[in-house]
Amino acid sequence: MTLVHSFHIPVMGTGHSIDTPIRVAPFGIDSVISVVDDLLVEKIRKYYAAQYDLPYENIPRNADDGRARRITAYLDTVEDVVKKKFYEIRNQPFFSENDKAKFFEMLPDASTLKSGWEQLKSMAPSFEREKMEEKLTAMMKPGAIDVNIMAKVDRLLNDDSGTPMSSEFSDANAAFRGFAKSKLRSSVVLSAGFNPRLYNYMSEFRDFYRDASGDLKKKIILKVSDFRSALIQGKFLAKKGLEIAEFRIESGLNCGGHAFASDGQLLPVILDEFREKKEQLSRTFQPLITSFYESMGWDYPESAYTEEPLITVQGGIGTSGENLRLLEEYEMDKTGWGTPFLLVPEATPVDEPTRELLRNAGEDDLYLSGVSPLGVPFNNVRNTGSENWTARRSKTEKPGSPCPKGFLQFNTEFTNNPICTASSQYQILKIDEINRSELDETAKQKRKAEVLEKTCLCDHLGNGALIALGIQGESRSPQAVCPGPNLAWFNGIYSLREMIDHIYGREKSLVPRERPHMFAKEMAMYVDYLSRQLELADTSDEKEMKRINKLFKNLRSSIDYCEEIAGGKAYVDENLASLRDAVSVQRARLEELSPEMVAN
């Protein structure tokens, strides 16, 4: 597989990469859209249909199979706009200061296409130069329009009469169907856990299987936390003949959005295991896939036997040196850069107040919060419009959100039908229960603060895009955003070319030399996480303490491995000295946390 760029832009909440492919795919850059919020998707489709004079017919909220249809319609619109913009760029002349020149200038220096372009610039006008122009133009291709589905965000819905609908219409299945029925030739990124119901449903769509020529119209990218998860989920899908085109490894804590902590293994340890065992993936899956094809009476093309899944990584990457270590030392096929692109208006639809908030955010402003109704730690920044809106509501008789979308309705603590823990309904009931409890006043206030912290991510994560595009006003659109802690070291507003030059190490670094290494930051975050787990733990719960002890031991082993890395040679623009310092500081913190664990 020939990649135009060696990086991609991952999904960033429901809104902040919602139109990123429209912005960057014409320049050959891969990016990912979230389709959790099909109501947001419909508003963005209407906007771009008007911008590009495309047909638009509203798909009402109560339309039959409306969720899937809205997603299909939006993805088809994105495809149409990207193609239009790409062909306009491709048809531009060489030797002019235009977007075609920008396309080639932003390419990685090692790419064949970039080398051809450099050669073209040195050629005198001639028939040979014309042929080279034609060749290079034909080699240009747009970036992928990939689609993220949070597998576990999967409500089962009722129809208008209150009768439960079939699983075909669950949120995840409907979103997947929306992608499957679109005209995109791209990948679905499955994140946030293993969902057997969704994985079973995927096998109903022929575009995820190879045709006679060996082509896969639609591919699967699996976001994973470790090698074991990749193996288990990959085997489950392989038994249904479904191939994984890419395993996308993400740091458990040093990332944007929801943080799914590992069992204490730090990213370099996880990457090392993938590097050592990556051939095991193909050896394990291939027989299961071919067996399925045989059972269906399909031919499995010979050419497919040589293909192996890509292994990529994302989460906290901040310098070209770190990027090179991941690509060269750990043999990653590609890296993901998300959070820094929140400061690139050419790439992401972020409203100006939020962009300024992000630009000025320091390390103390970026934190793992408890705002998510999913009950999973959520990377956040202080003083967003969403935080201020939620705080104001918490001081009224009706705290929480009216729950206008309901994608995160999973709690049945007080009701038969699931509701959201950020909703007014839940928070009023829960606070009443706390007030009637026998807890002392300090404990009551603490519990109530945890309840009132939950915020309406369904709605608020999309509002920034709506404000940025002029679809909604700021005054009625509280904005949430979910940057990773890496953002603290980026403090400007950057052009697309500036950010790409930073990634490839072609210009002066956009971050100061003292920025801690990504491995150092992750290490500190995990020691913080362990400390918090110990504070919350029931020491009489043997199973809980066994889990924490495993976290402790894996973290200690990971720090030892990081010490080996710190003793090696640094890449250019890689602050390896900070990793050496972090090993010393975090190891000491770790040993102080629980001396009895050391003895174990």
CORTA-V265234 format. One record per pair of residues at least 6 apart in sequence whose C-alpha atoms are under 8 Angstrom apart, sorted by the first residue. I is the first residue (numbers start at 1). GAP is how many residues later the second one is. Records with the same first field share a line. If there is no record, write none. Layout:
I: GAP / GAP
This chain:
4: 24 / 25 / 103 / 107 / 137 / 139
5: 23 / 24 / 25 / 102 / 103
6: 102 / 327 / 328 / 329
7: 22 / 23 / 327 / 328 / 329 / 330
8: 21 / 22 / 23 / 326 / 327 / 328 / 329
9: 20 / 21 / 22 / 23 / 327 / 328 / 329 / 332
10: 7 / 21 / 22 / 326 / 327 / 328
11: 6 / 20 / 21 / 22 / 23 / 137 / 327
12: 21 / 22 / 244 / 245 / 326 / 327 / 470 / 471
13: 21 / 244 / 448 / 449 / 468 / 469
14: 19 / 20 / 21 / 22 / 23 / 444 / 447 / 448
15: 19 / 25 / 334 / 446 / 447 / 448 / 449 / 450
16: 326 / 332 / 333 / 334 / 445 / 446 / 448 / 449 / 465
17: 14 / 15 / 16 / 17 / 330 / 331 / 332
18: 14 / 15 / 16 / 23 / 331 / 447
19: 14 / 59 / 329 / 330
20: 11 / 12 / 13 / 327 / 328 / 329
21: 8 / 9 / 10 / 11 / 12 / 57 / 61 / 122 / 123 / 124
22: 56 / 59 / 60
23: 323 / 324 / 325
24: 6 / 7 / 119 / 322 / 323
25: 6 / 57 / 61 / 117 / 118 / 119 / 120
26: 56 / 57 / 59 / 60 / 63 / 115 / 116 / 117
27: 59 / 75 / 76 / 115 / 116
28: 75 / 112 / 113 / 114 / 115 / 116
29: 113 / 114 / 115
30: 113 / 114 / 115 / 116
31: 112 / 113 / 114 / 115
32: 113 / 114 / 115 / 116
33: 112 / 113 / 114 / 115
34: 113 / 114 / 115
35: 6 / 36 / 112 / 113 / 114 / 140
36: 113 / 114 / 135 / 139 / 371
37: 370 / 421
38: 29 / 32 / 33
39: 22 / 28 / 31
40: 422
41: 29 / 30 / 33
42: 16 / 17 / 28 / 29 / 32
43: 428
44: 30 / 422
45: 28 / 29 / 32
46: 10 / 12
47: 424
48: 6 / 29
49: 6 / 7 / 28
50: 6
52: 29
54: 23
59: 7 / 10 / 11
60: 6
61: 6
65: 104 / 109
67: 104 / 107 / 108 / 111
68: 106 / 107 / 108 / 109 / 110 / 111
69: 109
70: 108
71: 104 / 107 / 108
72: 106 / 107 / 108 / 109 / 110
73: 109
75: 104 / 107 / 108 / 109
76: 106 / 107 / 108
79: 66 / 104 / 105
82: 60
83: 59
86: 55 / 56
89: 10 / 11
90: 10 / 47 / 50
92: 6 / 7 / 8
93: 7
94: 6 / 7 / 39
95: 6 / 26
102: 395
104: 9 / 10 / 13
105: 9
106: 391 / 394 / 395
107: 6 / 7
108: 6 / 396
109: 6
113: 23 / 26 / 27
116: 16 / 20
117: 19
120: 9 / 12 / 13
123: 6
144: 42 / 43
145: 39 / 41 / 42
146: 40 / 41 / 42 / 43
147: 32 / 40 / 41 / 42
148: 40 / 41 / 42 / 43
149: 23 / 26 / 27 / 39 / 40 / 41 / 42
150: 22 / 40 / 41 / 42 / 43
151: 21 / 39 / 40 / 41 / 42 / 43 / 44 / 47
152: 20 / 40 / 41 / 42 / 43
153: 18 / 19 / 254 / 255
154: 16 / 17 / 18 / 19
155: 15 / 16 / 17 / 252 / 253 / 254 / 255
156: 8 / 9 / 10 / 11 / 13 / 14 / 15
157: 7 / 8 / 12 / 13 / 14
158: 6 / 7
159: 6
167: 6 / 30
168: 6 / 33
171: 236
172: 26
173: 25 / 28
176: 26
179: 9
180: 25 / 27 / 38
184: 34
185: 32 / 33
186: 31 / 32 / 33
187: 31 / 32 / 33 / 34
188: 30 / 31 / 32 / 33
189: 31 / 32 / 33 / 34
190: 30 / 31 / 32 / 33
191: 31 / 32 / 33
192: 31 / 68
194: 39
199: 38
200: 40
202: 6
203: 37 / 38 / 39
207: 9 / 10 / 11
208: 8 / 9 / 10 / 11 / 12 / 34 / 35
209: 7 / 8 / 9 / 32 / 33 / 34
210: 6 / 7 / 90 / 91
212: 87 / 88 / 89
213: 88
214: 86 / 87 / 88 / 89 / 90
219: 24 / 25 / 26
220: 23 / 24 / 25 / 26
221: 23 / 24 / 25 / 26 / 27
222: 8 / 22 / 24 / 25 / 26
223: 24 / 25 / 26 / 27
224: 6 / 23 / 24 / 25 / 26
225: 24 / 25 / 26 / 27 / 35 / 37
226: 23 / 36 / 44
227: 43 / 46 / 47
230: 17
231: 50
234: 9 / 10 / 47 / 51
235: 49 / 50 / 53
237: 6
238: 47 / 48 / 50 / 51
239: 46 / 49 / 50 / 53
240: 48 / 49 / 52
241: 47 / 48 / 49 / 50 / 51 / 52
242: 47
243: 42 / 46
244: 65
245: 63 / 64 / 65
246: 63 / 64 / 65 / 66
247: 62 / 63 / 64 / 65
248: 63 / 64 / 65 / 66
249: 62 / 63 / 64 / 65
250: 17 / 63 / 64 / 65
251: 15 / 16 / 63 / 64 / 65 / 271
252: 7 / 8 / 9 / 10 / 15
253: 6 / 7 / 8 / 269 / 272 / 273
254: 61 / 62 / 230 / 231 / 232 / 264 / 267 / 268 / 271
255: 59 / 60 / 61 / 124 / 228 / 229 / 230 / 231
256: 59 / 82 / 83 / 122 / 123 / 226 / 227 / 228 / 229
257: 121 / 122 / 123 / 225 / 226 / 227
258: 118 / 119 / 120 / 121
259: 117 / 118 / 119 / 120
260: 116 / 117
263: 284 / 287 / 288 / 291
264: 262 / 286 / 287 / 288 / 289 / 290 / 291 / 294
265: 286 / 289 / 290 / 292 / 293
266: 253 / 256 / 257 / 289 / 292 / 293
267: 252 / 255
268: 251 / 290 / 293 / 294
269: 289 / 292
271: 59
272: 58
274: 37
275: 55 / 56
282: 26 / 27
286: 19
290: 10
293: 6 / 7
294: 6
310: 22 / 23 / 24
311: 21 / 22 / 23
312: 20 / 21 / 22 / 23 / 24
313: 13 / 19 / 21 / 22 / 23
314: 21 / 22 / 23 / 24
315: 21 / 22 / 23 / 169
316: 21 / 168 / 169 / 170 / 202
317: 6 / 19 / 20 / 169 / 201
318: 22 / 168 / 185 / 193 / 200
319: 183 / 184 / 186 / 190 / 192 / 254 / 255
320: 182 / 183 / 184 / 185 / 252 / 253 / 254
321: 184 / 249 / 250 / 251 / 252 / 253
322: 195 / 196 / 249 / 251 / 252
323: 12 / 180
324: 247
325: 246
326: 6 / 9
327: 6 / 7 / 8
339: 144 / 145 / 147 / 148
340: 146 / 147 / 150 / 159
341: 6 / 7 / 158
342: 6 / 8 / 13 / 16 / 141
343: 12 / 15 / 16 / 149 / 150 / 151
344: 149 / 150 / 151 / 152 / 155
345: 148 / 149 / 150 / 151
346: 149 / 150
347: 149
349: 115 / 116 / 119 / 120
350: 114 / 115 / 117 / 118
351: 113 / 114 / 116 / 117
352: 116
354: 30 / 110 / 125 / 127
357: 27
358: 23 / 129 / 133
359: 128 / 131 / 132 / 133 / 134
360: 128 / 131
361: 20 / 126 / 127 / 130
362: 125 / 126 / 127
363: 122 / 125
365: 16 / 17
366: 13 / 14 / 15 / 16 / 117 / 118 / 119 / 122
367: 12 / 13 / 14 / 15 / 118
368: 9 / 10 / 11 / 12
369: 8 / 9 / 10 / 11
370: 6 / 7 / 8 / 80 / 83 / 84
371: 6 / 7 / 82 / 83 / 84
372: 6 / 50 / 82 / 83 / 84 / 85
373: 35 / 47 / 48 / 49 / 81 / 82 / 83 / 84
374: 34
378: 104
379: 103 / 104 / 105 / 106
380: 101 / 102 / 103 / 104
381: 100 / 101 / 102
384: 94 / 95 / 96 / 97
385: 93 / 94 / 95
386: 69 / 74 / 92 / 93 / 94
387: 68 / 93
389: 89
390: 9 / 10 / 62 / 63 / 64 / 65
391: 61 / 62
393: 6 / 7
394: 6 / 58
398: 26 / 30
399: 24 / 25 / 28 / 29 / 53
400: 22 / 23 / 24 / 25 / 27 / 52 / 54 / 55 / 56
401: 21 / 22 / 23 / 54 / 55
402: 21 / 22 / 23
403: 17 / 19 / 20 / 21 / 53
404: 55
405: 53 / 54
406: 13 / 14 / 52
407: 51
408: 11 / 12 / 50
409: 9 / 10 / 11 / 12
410: 8 / 9 / 10
411: 7 / 8 / 9 / 10
412: 6 / 7
414: 12 / 15
419: 6 / 7
420: 6
421: 6 / 30 / 33
422: 29 / 30 / 32 / 33 / 34
423: 33
427: 24 / 25
430: 21
431: 17 / 20
434: 10 / 13 / 14
435: 9
457: 23
460: 17 / 18 / 19 / 20
461: 18 / 19 / 20
462: 17 / 18
463: 9 / 14 / 15 / 16 / 17
464: 13 / 14 / 15 / 16 / 17
466: 6
467: 6 / 7 / 10
486: 32
489: 22 / 23 / 26
490: 20 / 21
499: 11
501: 6
502: 6 / 7 / 8
505: 68
509: 64
513: 60 / 62
514: 61 / 64
515: 60
516: 59 / 62 / 63
517: 57 / 58 / 59 / 61 / 62
519: 43 / 60
520: 58 / 59 / 62 / 63
523: 36 / 59 / 63
524: 58 / 62
526: 29
527: 28 / 59 / 62 / 63
530: 18 / 21 / 22
531: 62
533: 15
534: 14
537: 7 / 8
538: 6 / 7
539: 6
549: 48
552: 38 / 45
556: 31 / 34
559: 24 / 28
560: 23
562: 17 / 21
563: 16 / 17 / 20
566: 10 / 11 / 13 / 14
567: 13
570: 6
591: 7
